[in-house]
């Protein structure tokens, strides 16, 4: 029996979430030491058992509301096809310079290979060079893969394979490409930014910087993870879809602190008319520009400076009421809560969002804006029906997960919204 493929479609940030891609955090998260945590893009080592309990809450809520796909399941099924398995191993061997391991990898079962491609493969020490390298892994673990948002993004019906800013995350993109290109699960058009850019090192694009505001409006962050060259490439692809007028809004981001790595750490949509914002960057005057790119009939016709995301969106007919991350009262609270992904929300339907429970000042601010605060446990155990309220914030516990550097939006990759 052939299962029906899901047609990918994302035209907004808040339409009802119908299908989503997750990766359950596994041993790869712990396969690091303090010495190489920085290289793994972590500032600390997570306690996996607690991180998983917290992640169970996110996954439990999403399973109640959407069809949930799991990366490792899809990857295993791709690897059951001998030709696709060989293609992926050859790509990984080439790009990660591990040709000596290709035969060994080919002989592994799909389940074992899927696990190793995510959790890492220890090096075989056969030469003095290997011994002196002080490197434990031939294939490094994918420490960040539970942030499924970054390696790909859905814009309309297109699956964008993102060209990651750090080589330690390259294999995430290769795996996402193999899943979307396999034609086994999804009806989509794949756009691979590695191939289009001919691997140009200046091109960097990550999904945490891409927000689909409307089918004709993209909002993109330009910072440490997404370069201007990466945005130019995306805009060029966006120009090719459909006719008429379109708009790309680019928001420059600071290179530091590390909590500003993506636009969705300072700005996310909560409802059709409401957004969560980190006020110092989004609403105060700052040296970081907002740029408006106008597209007509497949060409960029004008690029100009704008006076901020909110005022520009208002001109384009998207009038958003901002809710302040950390609350209005205290800049210290704003800064502290932004650091722990206090502005990073995932909408599962208009006005129905998921957040960490720890950001209490942000939640208070939402409560003042008529959002009912409910726990993930109550949703999972059917003590609270999401349909029974106009607006709600579903809170998941977050002591370990936020230390990986992201929130509910970072940990989920919407495939289809109504």
Protein Blocks (a to p, Z undefined) as FASTA:
>chain_A
ZZdddddddfbfkbccfbdcdddddfklmmccfklmmmnopabdcdfklmmmmmmmmmmm
mmmmmccddfklmmmmmmmpmklmmmmmmmmmmmnopmkmmmmmmmpcfklmmmmmmnop
adddfbfklmmnopabfbdcdfklmmmmlmpccehjaccddddfbfklmmmmmmmmmmmm
nommbccddddfklmnnopakbccdfklpccfbfkbccddddfklcfklmmmmmmmmmmg
oghjdddddddddfbdfklmpmklmoccfbfkbccddfklmmmccfbdcdddddeehiaf
bdcddebjklmmmmnopacddddehijkbmklmmmmmmnoplbccdfbehiacddfklmm
lmmmmmmnopacddfklmmnopacfklpfbdcdddddfklmmnopafklmpccfbdZZ
